[in-house]
Amino acid sequence: MTLFRERLYAAPWLFVACALIMPATLAVFWPINVTVGIVLAIVLYGLIVAALVGFAPVLEVTETHFRAGRADIEREYIGEVEAFTGTAAALERGQRLDGRAWLLLRGSLPIVKVPITDDADPVPYWIVSTRKPNELASVLNNRA
């Protein structure tokens, strides 16, 4: 049973920036064939958007596991999770960051710090971006 699920889509400005592929494609194909240039520009932009959406990492919490992108851990090995926003989040991503931490960061989104209590795991904690830091921390801390 899924207790929390969130897909971390790319920031809207990235979709706009990727639209620059269209005039670039038109500039290359305009002298050759305008119709081919227009079709290729639209197709290339569509492929880029599909890749940005399709490969967006997923955060998922079930009763037994927490999955963040490609990483997966059993919830029994998770300590007390903390949510950070604003300046506190920036400090956790920067000055306070342990080089051994596992990161799933997306721009300036708030984060949660997920301590790993497994002695066999060399990673001390995960830093995971989320649009709902308090909700994710609450779900991870609630061990029924």
Buried (B, 14 or more C-beta within 10 A) or exposed (E): EEBBEBEBBBBEEBBEEBEEBBEEBBEEBEEEEEEEBBEBBEEBBEEBBEEBEEEBBEBBBEEEEBBBBEBEBEBEBBBEBBBBEEEBBBEBBEEEBEEEBBBBEBEEBBBBBBBBEEEEEEBBBBBBBBBBBEBBBBBBBEEE
